[in-house]
Amino acid sequence: VRDAVEALKKEGLECDIVGGGGTGSYYFEGASGVYNELQCGSYAFMDADYGRILDKDGKRIDETEFAPSLFLLTSVMSHAKADKAVVDAGLKAQSVDSGLPVISGREGVEYVKCSDEHGVVADPDGKLEINDKIKLIPGHCDPTCNVHDWYVGVRSGTVESLIPVTARGLAY
């Protein structure tokens, strides 16, 4: 990008805005001295895939830079086996193209696979009960948002707002 900006400058074309980068690479573009506009977006939600990226000190960015704010609320529907719980969030509720969701706020359980309507949670200690609510951090936030009609804004455990996803499903 630096070379392209310099080549344009040599031809008399100044670039007032040099934009690029994203949530996964913002640190490097920001430190490069080339960009004066960063186009990060997913940081606002911080999905499980971006959360795995390490910062300059080798720590996960979802633990140091950006906390997750987008969750899918799912319920335990049954126990297929003593160590496996079935939840009501599968492929039709989320995108798994960048990996499975991560369970937030519960130790010792892991979302391990999904079908169209259901997910399977490994529960080796059998702690999950029928109707327990589980917060999932989506594997990929962008296409997950595209399958929902609204966001439910929650603050301090209270629903504060419903925000429509007005561009939901639009391809153009």
C-alpha positions as CSV (number, residue, x, y, z in Angstrom):
1,V,0.0,0.0,0.0
2,R,2.9,2.3,0.8
3,D,4.3,1.7,-2.7
4,A,1.0,2.4,-4.3
5,V,0.5,5.7,-2.4
6,E,4.0,6.8,-3.3
7,A,3.5,5.8,-7.0
8,L,0.3,7.9,-7.1
9,K,2.1,10.8,-5.4
10,K,4.8,10.7,-8.1
11,E,2.1,11.1,-10.7
12,G,0.7,14.1,-8.9
13,L,-2.2,12.3,-7.3
14,E,-2.4,12.9,-3.6
15,C,-4.4,10.4,-1.4
16,D,-6.2,12.3,1.3
17,I,-7.5,9.1,2.7
18,V,-5.6,5.9,2.9
19,G,-8.0,3.4,4.4
20,G,-7.8,-0.3,5.0
21,G,-7.2,-2.8,7.7
22,G,-9.7,-4.5,9.9
23,T,-10.3,-5.9,13.3
24,G,-7.8,-8.7,12.9
25,S,-5.0,-6.5,11.7
26,Y,-5.8,-3.0,13.0
27,Y,-2.7,-2.9,15.2
28,F,-0.3,-3.4,12.3
29,E,-2.0,-1.0,10.0
30,G,-2.3,1.6,12.7
31,A,1.4,1.3,13.5
32,S,2.5,1.3,9.9
33,G,2.2,5.0,9.4
34,V,0.6,4.4,6.0
35,Y,-3.1,4.5,6.9
36,N,-5.1,7.5,8.2
37,E,-8.4,5.6,8.2
38,L,-8.9,2.1,9.6
39,Q,-11.9,0.1,8.6
40,C,-12.4,-2.1,11.6
41,G,-15.9,-3.3,12.3
42,S,-16.2,-6.6,14.0
43,Y,-14.4,-5.3,17.1
44,A,-17.7,-3.9,18.2
45,F,-19.0,-7.5,18.6
46,M,-15.8,-9.5,18.9
47,D,-16.7,-12.9,17.7
48,A,-14.9,-16.2,18.7
49,D,-12.8,-16.2,15.5
50,Y,-11.3,-12.7,16.0
51,G,-11.0,-13.3,19.7
52,R,-8.4,-16.0,19.1
53,I,-6.1,-13.5,17.4
54,L,-3.1,-12.6,19.6
55,D,-2.0,-9.1,20.3
56,K,1.6,-7.7,20.1
57,D,2.3,-9.3,23.6
58,G,0.9,-12.7,22.6
59,K,-2.4,-12.4,24.5
60,R,-5.8,-13.0,23.0
61,I,-7.4,-9.7,21.8
62,D,-10.8,-10.8,23.3
63,E,-9.1,-10.8,26.7
64,T,-7.0,-7.6,26.3
65,E,-8.4,-5.3,23.7
66,F,-12.1,-5.9,22.9
67,A,-14.7,-7.8,25.0
68,P,-17.4,-9.8,23.3
69,S,-20.8,-7.9,23.1
70,L,-22.7,-10.1,20.7
71,F,-24.2,-13.3,22.2
72,L,-26.8,-15.9,21.2
73,L,-29.0,-17.0,24.0
74,T,-29.7,-20.7,23.8
75,S,-31.5,-23.1,26.0
76,V,-30.7,-26.7,27.0
77,M,-33.5,-28.8,25.5
78,S,-32.4,-32.3,26.5
79,H,-29.5,-34.6,27.4
80,A,-28.7,-37.0,24.6
81,K,-26.3,-38.7,27.0
82,A,-25.3,-37.9,30.5
83,D,-22.3,-35.9,29.3
84,K,-23.9,-34.2,26.2
85,A,-26.6,-31.5,26.3
86,V,-28.7,-30.5,23.3
87,V,-29.4,-26.8,22.8
88,D,-31.8,-25.0,20.5
89,A,-29.1,-23.0,18.5
90,G,-27.8,-24.7,15.4
91,L,-26.8,-23.7,11.9
92,K,-30.0,-21.6,11.3
93,A,-29.2,-19.4,14.3
94,Q,-25.5,-18.8,13.6
95,S,-22.6,-19.0,11.1
96,V,-19.9,-21.6,11.8
97,D,-17.8,-20.9,8.7
98,S,-15.0,-19.5,11.0
99,G,-15.5,-22.0,13.8
100,L,-18.0,-23.1,16.3
101,P,-19.3,-20.7,19.0
102,V,-17.6,-20.4,22.4
103,I,-19.7,-20.7,25.5
104,S,-19.5,-17.5,27.7
105,G,-19.4,-17.6,31.4
106,R,-19.5,-21.3,32.0
107,E,-16.4,-23.4,32.7
108,G,-16.1,-27.1,31.7
109,V,-18.6,-27.1,28.9
110,E,-18.0,-26.8,25.1
111,Y,-20.2,-26.4,22.1
112,V,-18.9,-29.3,19.9
113,K,-21.2,-29.7,16.9
114,C,-24.5,-28.6,15.4
115,S,-27.2,-29.6,13.0
116,D,-29.7,-27.2,11.4
117,E,-31.7,-26.4,14.5
118,H,-29.7,-27.9,17.4
119,G,-26.3,-27.8,18.9
120,V,-24.5,-30.3,21.1
121,V,-22.7,-29.2,24.2
122,A,-20.1,-31.4,25.8
123,D,-20.9,-31.4,29.5
124,P,-18.5,-33.9,31.1
125,D,-19.6,-33.2,34.7
126,G,-23.4,-33.2,33.8
127,K,-23.9,-29.7,35.3
128,L,-26.3,-28.5,32.7
129,E,-30.0,-28.8,33.4
130,I,-33.0,-28.8,31.1
131,N,-34.0,-25.1,30.4
132,D,-30.6,-23.7,31.5
133,K,-29.7,-20.6,29.4
134,I,-26.3,-20.5,27.8
135,K,-24.7,-17.5,26.1
136,L,-22.8,-18.3,22.9
137,I,-20.2,-16.1,21.4
138,P,-20.7,-16.6,17.7
139,G,-17.8,-18.1,15.6
140,H,-18.4,-15.4,13.0
141,C,-20.5,-12.3,13.8
142,D,-21.2,-10.8,10.4
143,P,-23.2,-13.7,8.8
144,T,-24.7,-14.5,12.2
145,C,-26.2,-11.1,12.3
146,N,-27.6,-11.6,8.9
147,V,-29.9,-14.4,10.1
148,H,-31.6,-12.4,12.8
149,D,-34.3,-9.8,12.6
150,W,-33.2,-7.7,15.6
151,Y,-30.6,-7.3,18.4
152,V,-31.9,-7.4,21.9
153,G,-30.0,-4.7,23.9
154,V,-29.3,-5.8,27.4
155,R,-27.7,-3.7,30.2
156,S,-27.2,-5.0,33.7
157,G,-29.4,-8.0,33.0
158,T,-32.4,-5.9,31.8
159,V,-33.6,-5.7,28.2
160,E,-33.2,-2.1,27.3
161,S,-33.9,-2.0,23.6
162,L,-34.8,-3.9,20.5
163,I,-32.8,-2.8,17.5
164,P,-33.9,-4.0,14.1
165,V,-31.4,-5.5,11.7
166,T,-32.7,-3.5,8.7
167,A,-30.4,-5.0,6.1
168,R,-31.0,-8.6,7.1
169,G,-30.7,-11.0,4.2
170,L,-30.1,-8.3,1.6
171,A,-27.6,-9.4,-1.1
172,Y,-27.3,-6.1,-3.0
